[in-house]
Amino acid sequence: MKKLVLAFLCLAVFLVANAQTIDKKWNIGLHGGISQYKGDLGSDFYKTDMARYGVGGISFSRYLTNHFDASLFVTKGTVGYNRSSGNFRRDFTAATLNIRFNILGARYAVRPYLFAGAGGMLFDKNINISEKKMDYIAPAGGGGINFRLNPTVMLNLQETFYYSTGDNRDGVVAHENDAYLLHTVGFSFNFGKKKDADHDGISDYRDKCPNTPASVPVDKAGCPLDKDGDGVADYLDACPDQAGIKDLQGCPDMDGDGIADKDDKCPELSGPAALMGCPDADKDGIADKDDRCPEFAGSAALKGCPDADNDGVADIDDKCPNTHPGYKVDATGCALDNDKDGIVNEEDACPDKAGILSMKGCPDSDGDGVSDLDDRCPTVKGTIANKGCPEMAIADVKKITQIASKIFFETNSDKLKVASLVQLDELASILKRYEEANLLIEGHADSQGDDAYNLALSQKRTESVKTYLMGKGIMESRLTAIGYGESRPIADNATSLGRAKNRRVELKTSY
């Protein structure tokens, strides 16, 4: 018996440790009490002068609805009767399957109930009375009350009535079947996994907001917390500590302009959303508080001020309000003049060097009437025709012409004859004295042979001259070689003398 009691205690501890709330749908109970008999020998129901016979039981229940449970009640003990009219005593084991109706719903701490069902009673065999060990219980019924001590443990008081299909357990077969009444008290324990679809810790049947997002704090009803009571849950409320407007995510709007105070730069003055709630008297899209010229429409770049000449300087700061469109200006709105020569940069060909108006703001260091910008010889006085360089000496001009007439090539070849090299050396010396002068080398041929051939040969011959001069230190950029073939004769190609004149190289200098 001690082992049985110990087992019951361990089971109870296990169930309490693993149980959670009353809404868990399984329940197990441990019960103890006394039994009373009523039958052919008499009745002890609700009498206190009876011999007391003990019973114990265990119950298993399953929640069906808020008011109905299904339960299995198993009892073991003794029934008997001891009066002058007769006596008997029998040990039994009984089990009934019941439907229980809870008068009050699951949320109440005290829940009276009624139940009805059927089952069977297994007796210790007593051949002197009956060879049958089993009597059926039809019906079983009764009532009781559960007191919820905490979400897991309940105190149970119950009256259980068994009406037996047998009539001979008391040793007498007469007109009345045997019946039994059990008075029990016990504890029952809730267990099982509760249903909590949104995992907020509030069971579904208690949860008034069953679709709360994960990890959102909730109140006892399972609804998201709303500390400021404005109807917007804290997790959706941009201002959870201040009652506000639903359309503004729970934030207040003191000036009623549709912009939450937390986002409103002018919370006490109504203004458009584009200006974060601030007014704009001149309708230029710039809030008055940021507008340097709140009475005149202007641009955002100029903090609300107008700019008549569109130079990027507000009229109130512009010392040159009529600057030519497109001209760059300084902080005062006047056109830039980097070299301070009185000519603005946009009109100054040399904006970083002081110059004179007649030369578009450029200097003329050698005073030859050619600005340094265009002067090929800026430190030496020259002529305009020579782009500021001095005239080439007449003797040198003549010499170049003579040299041109003494440049010869091998027959049908672009290879220079040896005698021509001396002439080209002298030409290189002259070009070095006039470093800013350019040389045009023109090649010509007579009409003998194919036109295309003559054109190609004349070009190759001028390239040979150019290459030789480059080898003598003359920069390639100063030399231009063009072959014209037979297209520019200077004499009659019908005579040998004329053809000889047409086979020539011409040298022309320029700046």
KOLZA-153179 format. One record per residue (C-alpha): residue in three letters; chain; x, y, z negated. Coordinates in steps of 0.05 Angstrom, whole numbers. Layout:
residues N
{"ALA" "A" {X Y Z}} ...
end
This chain:
residues 511
{"MET" "A" {0 0 0}} {"LYS" "A" {57 47 -16}} {"LYS" "A" {88 35 52}} {"LEU" "A" {21 51 85}} {"VAL" "A" {16 117 46}} {"LEU" "A" {88 135 64}} {"ALA" "A" {74 121 138}} {"PHE" "A" {13 166 136}} {"LEU" "A" {54 222 104}} {"CYS" "A" {109 217 157}} {"LEU" "A" {57 219 212}} {"ALA" "A" {26 281 182}} {"VAL" "A" {94 316 177}} {"PHE" "A" {109 297 250}} {"LEU" "A" {42 326 274}} {"VAL" "A" {50 390 235}} {"ALA" "A" {121 400 261}} {"ASN" "A" {99 391 333}} {"ALA" "A" {30 423 330}} {"GLN" "A" {20 495 352}} {"THR" "A" {-49 527 353}} {"ILE" "A" {-121 508 344}} {"ASP" "A" {-133 510 418}} {"LYS" "A" {-90 448 428}} {"LYS" "A" {-138 395 449}} {"TRP" "A" {-116 334 410}} {"ASN" "A" {-129 323 336}} {"ILE" "A" {-112 267 288}} {"GLY" "A" {-140 262 218}} {"LEU" "A" {-126 222 154}} {"HIS" "A" {-186 210 109}} {"GLY" "A" {-203 177 43}} {"GLY" "A" {-265 168 0}} {"ILE" "A" {-318 120 -24}} {"SER" "A" {-373 78 7}} {"GLN" "A" {-447 67 -13}} {"TYR" "A" {-495 12 7}} {"LYS" "A" {-569 9 25}} {"GLY" "A" {-606 -55 43}} {"ASP" "A" {-650 -112 19}} {"LEU" "A" {-618 -110 -51}} {"GLY" "A" {-631 -36 -61}} {"SER" "A" {-599 32 -47}} {"ASP" "A" {-540 68 -78}} {"PHE" "A" {-542 127 -30}} {"TYR" "A" {-524 191 -67}} {"LYS" "A" {-526 157 -134}} {"THR" "A" {-472 168 -185}} {"ASP" "A" {-482 107 -229}} {"MET" "A" {-458 59 -175}} {"ALA" "A" {-396 16 -174}} {"ARG" "A" {-345 54 -133}} {"TYR" "A" {-314 22 -71}} {"GLY" "A" {-257 58 -36}} {"VAL" "A" {-247 69 39}} {"GLY" "A" {-193 102 81}} {"GLY" "A" {-193 123 153}} {"ILE" "A" {-158 154 211}} {"SER" "A" {-191 195 266}} {"PHE" "A" {-171 215 336}} {"SER" "A" {-207 272 370}} {"ARG" "A" {-205 305 439}} {"TYR" "A" {-231 375 453}} {"LEU" "A" {-284 375 508}} {"THR" "A" {-315 444 506}} {"ASN" "A" {-320 501 457}} {"HIS" "A" {-374 462 419}} {"PHE" "A" {-364 389 436}} {"ASP" "A" {-309 338 418}} {"ALA" "A" {-302 263 430}} {"SER" "A" {-274 224 371}} {"LEU" "A" {-254 155 350}} {"PHE" "A" {-262 141 275}} {"VAL" "A" {-229 79 246}} {"THR" "A" {-241 61 173}} {"LYS" "A" {-219 5 127}} {"GLY" "A" {-243 -10 58}} {"THR" "A" {-296 -45 16}} {"VAL" "A" {-372 -43 14}} {"GLY" "A" {-413 -73 -42}} {"TYR" "A" {-471 -71 -91}} {"ASN" "A" {-474 -88 -165}} {"ARG" "A" {-542 -84 -197}} {"SER" "A" {-587 -129 -235}} {"SER" "A" {-626 -142 -171}} {"GLY" "A" {-564 -172 -140}} {"ASN" "A" {-492 -160 -121}} {"PHE" "A" {-442 -171 -65}} {"ARG" "A" {-374 -144 -42}} {"ARG" "A" {-343 -146 27}} {"ASP" "A" {-278 -119 57}} {"PHE" "A" {-285 -90 127}} {"THR" "A" {-253 -53 184}} {"ALA" "A" {-298 -8 226}} {"ALA" "A" {-289 34 288}} {"THR" "A" {-339 81 320}} {"LEU" "A" {-336 125 382}} {"ASN" "A" {-372 190 371}} {"ILE" "A" {-393 255 404}} {"ARG" "A" {-386 313 357}} {"PHE" "A" {-425 378 363}} {"ASN" "A" {-391 437 329}} {"ILE" "A" {-444 487 309}} {"LEU" "A" {-394 545 312}} {"GLY" "A" {-342 557 367}} {"ALA" "A" {-268 542 363}} {"ARG" "A" {-249 613 342}} {"TYR" "A" {-282 605 274}} {"ALA" "A" {-242 583 213}} {"VAL" "A" {-301 545 182}} {"ARG" "A" {-337 499 230}} {"PRO" "A" {-395 455 208}} {"TYR" "A" {-412 398 256}} {"LEU" "A" {-458 339 270}} {"PHE" "A" {-439 275 305}} {"ALA" "A" {-469 211 332}} {"GLY" "A" {-441 148 363}} {"ALA" "A" {-436 72 358}} {"GLY" "A" {-384 20 342}} {"GLY" "A" {-372 -44 304}} {"MET" "A" {-354 -71 235}} {"LEU" "A" {-306 -129 226}} {"PHE" "A" {-315 -166 159}} {"ASP" "A" {-271 -216 124}} {"LYS" "A" {-301 -284 140}} {"ASN" "A" {-348 -312 87}} {"ILE" "A" {-378 -378 110}} {"ASN" "A" {-425 -382 51}} {"ILE" "A" {-461 -321 78}} {"SER" "A" {-448 -318 153}} {"GLU" "A" {-400 -347 203}} {"LYS" "A" {-402 -282 242}} {"LYS" "A" {-346 -234 228}} {"MET" "A" {-373 -176 270}} {"ASP" "A" {-434 -132 260}} {"TYR" "A" {-449 -75 309}} {"ILE" "A" {-461 -4 286}} {"ALA" "A" {-518 27 325}} {"PRO" "A" {-524 82 312}} {"ALA" "A" {-469 117 273}} {"GLY" "A" {-478 189 255}} {"GLY" "A" {-469 243 204}} {"GLY" "A" {-441 311 193}} {"GLY" "A" {-385 350 161}} {"ILE" "A" {-346 413 159}} {"ASN" "A" {-275 433 179}} {"PHE" "A" {-237 488 143}} {"ARG" "A" {-179 515 184}} {"LEU" "A" {-120 525 137}} {"ASN" "A" {-73 548 192}} {"PRO" "A" {-71 540 268}} {"THR" "A" {-50 467 259}} {"VAL" "A" {-79 439 194}} {"MET" "A" {-152 432 175}} {"LEU" "A" {-187 407 112}} {"ASN" "A" {-243 359 129}} {"LEU" "A" {-306 339 90}} {"GLN" "A" {-350 287 123}} {"GLU" "A" {-412 244 111}} {"THR" "A" {-414 183 156}} {"PHE" "A" {-475 137 163}} {"TYR" "A" {-468 67 192}} {"TYR" "A" {-532 29 210}} {"SER" "A" {-514 -44 219}} {"THR" "A" {-546 -92 268}} {"GLY" "A" {-535 -147 216}} {"ASP" "A" {-579 -163 156}} {"ASN" "A" {-541 -215 118}} {"ARG" "A" {-476 -183 92}} {"ASP" "A" {-511 -174 25}} {"GLY" "A" {-533 -247 24}} {"VAL" "A" {-606 -230 35}} {"VAL" "A" {-644 -232 100}} {"ALA" "A" {-709 -194 92}} {"HIS" "A" {-740 -134 126}} {"GLU" "A" {-684 -82 124}} {"ASN" "A" {-616 -84 160}} {"ASP" "A" {-555 -67 120}} {"ALA" "A" {-532 7 122}} {"TYR" "A" {-473 43 93}} {"LEU" "A" {-455 114 74}} {"LEU" "A" {-383 139 72}} {"HIS" "A" {-364 201 33}} {"THR" "A" {-294 223 56}} {"VAL" "A" {-246 281 50}} {"GLY" "A" {-182 289 90}} {"PHE" "A" {-136 331 131}} {"SER" "A" {-132 334 206}} {"PHE" "A" {-78 362 251}} {"ASN" "A" {-81 394 320}} {"PHE" "A" {-29 377 372}} {"GLY" "A" {-17 374 446}} {"LYS" "A" {5 424 498}} {"LYS" "A" {-39 485 503}} {"LYS" "A" {-58 515 570}} {"ASP" "A" {-26 582 581}} {"ALA" "A" {-26 596 656}} {"ASP" "A" {10 663 651}} {"HIS" "A" {59 640 597}} {"ASP" "A" {46 699 552}} {"GLY" "A" {38 658 489}} {"ILE" "A" {-38 666 487}} {"SER" "A" {-79 605 506}} {"ASP" "A" {-123 611 566}} {"TYR" "A" {-188 606 528}} {"ARG" "A" {-167 664 484}} {"ASP" "A" {-134 704 540}} {"LYS" "A" {-176 761 566}} {"CYS" "A" {-122 777 617}} {"PRO" "A" {-102 708 644}} {"ASN" "A" {-59 735 701}} {"THR" "A" {-9 777 663}} {"PRO" "A" {60 778 698}} {"ALA" "A" {116 739 667}} {"SER" "A" {155 771 609}} {"VAL" "A" {105 827 599}} {"PRO" "A" {89 839 525}} {"VAL" "A" {16 826 507}} {"ASP" "A" {-32 839 450}} {"LYS" "A" {-72 787 412}} {"ALA" "A" {-123 783 468}} {"GLY" "A" {-69 767 519}} {"CYS" "A" {-73 834 554}} {"PRO" "A" {-11 877 569}} {"LEU" "A" {6 927 515}} {"ASP" "A" {-19 998 525}} {"LYS" "A" {12 1040 469}} {"ASP" "A" {-18 1107 491}} {"GLY" "A" {-87 1078 505}} {"ASP" "A" {-94 1110 573}} {"GLY" "A" {-117 1047 608}} {"VAL" "A" {-50 1037 642}} {"ALA" "A" {-10 978 615}} {"ASP" "A" {59 997 588}} {"TYR" "A" {95 955 641}} {"LEU" "A" {60 996 695}} {"ASP" "A" {60 1061 656}} {"ALA" "A" {115 1110 676}} {"CYS" "A" {99 1149 612}} {"PRO" "A" {82 1094 562}} {"ASP" "A" {83 1141 502}} {"GLN" "A" {38 1195 531}} {"ALA" "A" {-34 1186 552}} {"GLY" "A" {-41 1203 625}} {"ILE" "A" {-78 1191 690}} {"LYS" "A" {-83 1123 724}} {"ASP" "A" {-68 1151 793}} {"LEU" "A" {-3 1181 765}} {"GLN" "A" {21 1115 734}} {"GLY" "A" {-4 1136 666}} {"CYS" "A" {32 1203 663}} {"PRO" "A" {-2 1269 643}} {"ASP" "A" {-12 1328 691}} {"MET" "A" {-19 1391 651}} {"ASP" "A" {-31 1439 709}} {"GLY" "A" {-76 1391 748}} {"ASP" "A" {-37 1396 813}} {"GLY" "A" {-33 1321 823}} {"ILE" "A" {41 1317 803}} {"ALA" "A" {60 1282 738}} {"ASP" "A" {91 1330 687}} {"LYS" "A" {154 1287 685}} {"ASP" "A" {164 1301 760}} {"ASP" "A" {136 1371 760}} {"LYS" "A" {189 1426 759}} {"CYS" "A" {134 1476 742}} {"PRO" "A" {88 1435 696}} {"GLU" "A" {49 1496 674}} {"LEU" "A" {39 1526 745}} {"SER" "A" {1 1491 800}} {"GLY" "A" {40 1478 864}} {"PRO" "A" {46 1430 923}} {"ALA" "A" {77 1362 918}} {"ALA" "A" {130 1380 969}} {"LEU" "A" {157 1432 920}} {"MET" "A" {151 1385 860}} {"GLY" "A" {92 1424 833}} {"CYS" "A" {120 1495 838}} {"PRO" "A" {83 1553 872}} {"ASP" "A" {107 1586 937}} {"ALA" "A" {79 1656 946}} {"ASP" "A" {109 1670 1016}} {"LYS" "A" {93 1600 1042}} {"ASP" "A" {164 1588 1067}} {"GLY" "A" {170 1520 1035}} {"ILE" "A" {215 1544 979}} {"ALA" "A" {190 1547 908}} {"ASP" "A" {186 1617 879}} {"LYS" "A" {232 1599 823}} {"ASP" "A" {286 1580 873}} {"ASP" "A" {269 1635 925}} {"ARG" "A" {316 1695 926}} {"CYS" "A" {265 1731 969}} {"PRO" "A" {198 1706 942}} {"GLU" "A" {158 1759 980}} {"PHE" "A" {189 1746 1049}} {"ALA" "A" {190 1680 1086}} {"GLY" "A" {260 1653 1097}} {"SER" "A" {300 1590 1106}} {"ALA" "A" {319 1538 1054}} {"ALA" "A" {393 1546 1073}} {"LEU" "A" {388 1620 1052}} {"LYS" "A" {347 1605 990}} {"GLY" "A" {283 1634 1020}} {"CYS" "A" {311 1698 1051}} {"PRO" "A" {303 1719 1124}} {"ASP" "A" {361 1725 1174}} {"ALA" "A" {342 1771 1232}} {"ASP" "A" {404 1759 1274}} {"ASN" "A" {408 1684 1258}} {"ASP" "A" {481 1688 1238}} {"GLY" "A" {471 1648 1174}} {"VAL" "A" {477 1708 1128}} {"ALA" "A" {413 1732 1093}} {"ASP" "A" {391 1802 1113}} {"ILE" "A" {399 1826 1041}} {"ASP" "A" {474 1807 1045}} {"ASP" "A" {486 1823 1119}} {"LYS" "A" {530 1885 1133}} {"CYS" "A" {525 1873 1208}} {"PRO" "A" {451 1855 1218}} {"ASN" "A" {454 1857 1294}} {"THR" "A" {511 1808 1307}} {"HIS" "A" {511 1779 1377}} {"PRO" "A" {477 1710 1378}} {"GLY" "A" {525 1652 1370}} {"TYR" "A" {583 1693 1342}} {"LYS" "A" {616 1666 1280}} {"VAL" "A" {612 1713 1221}} {"ASP" "A" {644 1722 1153}} {"ALA" "A" {609 1724 1086}} {"THR" "A" {585 1795 1099}} {"GLY" "A" {552 1776 1165}} {"CYS" "A" {603 1811 1210}} {"ALA" "A" {636 1776 1269}} {"LEU" "A" {704 1744 1254}} {"ASP" "A" {768 1779 1279}} {"ASN" "A" {824 1734 1257}} {"ASP" "A" {881 1778 1283}} {"LYS" "A" {849 1844 1262}} {"ASP" "A" {860 1876 1330}} {"GLY" "A" {789 1902 1334}} {"ILE" "A" {767 1849 1383}} {"VAL" "A" {721 1795 1354}} {"ASN" "A" {742 1723 1362}} {"GLU" "A" {690 1705 1414}} {"GLU" "A" {714 1762 1459}} {"ASP" "A" {788 1754 1443}} {"ALA" "A" {828 1709 1490}} {"CYS" "A" {883 1707 1436}} {"PRO" "A" {843 1708 1371}} {"ASP" "A" {902 1691 1327}} {"LYS" "A" {951 1743 1357}} {"ALA" "A" {938 1818 1356}} {"GLY" "A" {934 1846 1426}} {"ILE" "A" {903 1901 1468}} {"LEU" "A" {833 1909 1495}} {"SER" "A" {855 1912 1569}} {"MET" "A" {886 1843 1561}} {"LYS" "A" {826 1814 1524}} {"GLY" "A" {861 1818 1457}} {"CYS" "A" {926 1785 1479}} {"PRO" "A" {996 1815 1470}} {"ASP" "A" {1046 1831 1526}} {"SER" "A" {1114 1824 1493}} {"ASP" "A" {1156 1844 1554}} {"GLY" "A" {1109 1899 1577}} {"ASP" "A" {1103 1875 1648}} {"GLY" "A" {1028 1878 1651}} {"VAL" "A" {1019 1803 1644}} {"SER" "A" {993 1779 1577}} {"ASP" "A" {1036 1730 1539}} {"LEU" "A" {980 1680 1548}} {"ASP" "A" {989 1680 1624}} {"ASP" "A" {1062 1702 1628}} {"ARG" "A" {1107 1647 1653}} {"CYS" "A" {1166 1689 1630}} {"PRO" "A" {1139 1724 1567}} {"THR" "A" {1207 1750 1544}} {"VAL" "A" {1230 1775 1612}} {"LYS" "A" {1196 1832 1649}} {"GLY" "A" {1169 1808 1716}} {"THR" "A" {1114 1819 1766}} {"ILE" "A" {1041 1803 1765}} {"ALA" "A" {1049 1765 1830}} {"ASN" "A" {1100 1719 1797}} {"LYS" "A" {1057 1711 1734}} {"GLY" "A" {1104 1754 1693}} {"CYS" "A" {1168 1726 1720}} {"PRO" "A" {1220 1769 1757}} {"GLU" "A" {1228 1766 1833}} {"MET" "A" {1275 1712 1858}} {"ALA" "A" {1338 1743 1889}} {"ILE" "A" {1333 1751 1965}} {"ALA" "A" {1398 1712 1974}} {"ASP" "A" {1369 1654 1935}} {"VAL" "A" {1305 1655 1976}} {"LYS" "A" {1346 1653 2040}} {"LYS" "A" {1390 1598 2013}} {"ILE" "A" {1330 1555 1997}} {"THR" "A" {1305 1564 2068}} {"GLN" "A" {1373 1544 2095}} {"ILE" "A" {1376 1483 2050}} {"ALA" "A" {1308 1461 2076}} {"SER" "A" {1335 1462 2147}} {"LYS" "A" {1394 1418 2128}} {"ILE" "A" {1356 1359 2096}} {"PHE" "A" {1360 1298 2141}} {"PHE" "A" {1341 1225 2135}} {"GLU" "A" {1362 1160 2167}} {"THR" "A" {1322 1144 2231}} {"ASN" "A" {1252 1117 2214}} {"SER" "A" {1272 1116 2140}} {"ASP" "A" {1261 1157 2077}} {"LYS" "A" {1335 1149 2058}} {"LEU" "A" {1371 1216 2052}} {"LYS" "A" {1434 1225 2093}} {"VAL" "A" {1497 1238 2053}} {"ALA" "A" {1505 1309 2081}} {"SER" "A" {1436 1326 2053}} {"LEU" "A" {1457 1310 1981}} {"VAL" "A" {1504 1370 1978}} {"GLN" "A" {1447 1415 1999}} {"LEU" "A" {1401 1386 1946}} {"ASP" "A" {1453 1395 1892}} {"GLU" "A" {1456 1469 1908}} {"LEU" "A" {1380 1472 1908}} {"ALA" "A" {1378 1442 1838}} {"SER" "A" {1427 1495 1814}} {"ILE" "A" {1381 1551 1840}} {"LEU" "A" {1319 1520 1808}} {"LYS" "A" {1356 1517 1742}} {"ARG" "A" {1367 1592 1744}} {"TYR" "A" {1293 1602 1754}} {"GLU" "A" {1264 1554 1703}} {"GLU" "A" {1193 1579 1708}} {"ALA" "A" {1190 1572 1784}} {"ASN" "A" {1155 1512 1817}} {"LEU" "A" {1177 1480 1882}} {"LEU" "A" {1131 1452 1936}} {"ILE" "A" {1165 1401 1981}} {"GLU" "A" {1129 1392 2047}} {"GLY" "A" {1146 1336 2096}} {"HIS" "A" {1130 1339 2172}} {"ALA" "A" {1139 1292 2231}} {"ASP" "A" {1135 1296 2307}} {"SER" "A" {1081 1263 2349}} {"GLN" "A" {1122 1202 2368}} {"GLY" "A" {1092 1137 2340}} {"ASP" "A" {1029 1120 2302}} {"ASP" "A" {995 1177 2264}} {"ALA" "A" {986 1136 2200}} {"TYR" "A" {1057 1114 2202}} {"ASN" "A" {1082 1185 2210}} {"LEU" "A" {1039 1209 2152}} {"ALA" "A" {1064 1154 2106}} {"LEU" "A" {1137 1166 2126}} {"SER" "A" {1132 1240 2115}} {"GLN" "A" {1104 1228 2045}} {"LYS" "A" {1159 1180 2028}} {"ARG" "A" {1212 1229 2051}} {"THR" "A" {1185 1285 2006}} {"GLU" "A" {1183 1235 1948}} {"SER" "A" {1257 1220 1961}} {"VAL" "A" {1274 1294 1955}} {"LYS" "A" {1232 1300 1892}} {"THR" "A" {1265 1239 1860}} {"TYR" "A" {1335 1265 1875}} {"LEU" "A" {1320 1333 1844}} {"MET" "A" {1291 1299 1782}} {"GLY" "A" {1355 1261 1776}} {"LYS" "A" {1391 1328 1774}} {"GLY" "A" {1351 1351 1714}} {"ILE" "A" {1291 1386 1746}} {"MET" "A" {1226 1370 1709}} {"GLU" "A" {1175 1331 1748}} {"SER" "A" {1120 1379 1729}} {"ARG" "A" {1155 1434 1771}} {"LEU" "A" {1158 1391 1834}} {"THR" "A" {1102 1376 1882}} {"ALA" "A" {1114 1330 1943}} {"ILE" "A" {1064 1329 2001}} {"GLY" "A" {1072 1294 2068}} {"TYR" "A" {1032 1322 2126}} {"GLY" "A" {1056 1275 2181}} {"GLU" "A" {1047 1305 2251}} {"SER" "A" {987 1348 2232}} {"ARG" "A" {1025 1415 2227}} {"PRO" "A" {1073 1422 2287}} {"ILE" "A" {1113 1487 2296}} {"ALA" "A" {1138 1471 2367}} {"ASP" "A" {1117 1433 2429}} {"ASN" "A" {1121 1358 2419}} {"ALA" "A" {1128 1349 2495}} {"THR" "A" {1201 1369 2492}} {"SER" "A" {1258 1338 2453}} {"LEU" "A" {1276 1406 2425}} {"GLY" "A" {1205 1417 2401}} {"ARG" "A" {1201 1348 2370}} {"ALA" "A" {1266 1362 2333}} {"LYS" "A" {1237 1425 2303}} {"ASN" "A" {1174 1389 2282}} {"ARG" "A" {1215 1336 2244}} {"ARG" "A" {1229 1380 2183}} {"VAL" "A" {1225 1391 2108}} {"GLU" "A" {1199 1458 2081}} {"LEU" "A" {1213 1483 2011}} {"LYS" "A" {1167 1536 1979}} {"THR" "A" {1175 1567 1911}} {"SER" "A" {1118 1594 1868}} {"TYR" "A" {1100 1610 1797}} 
end
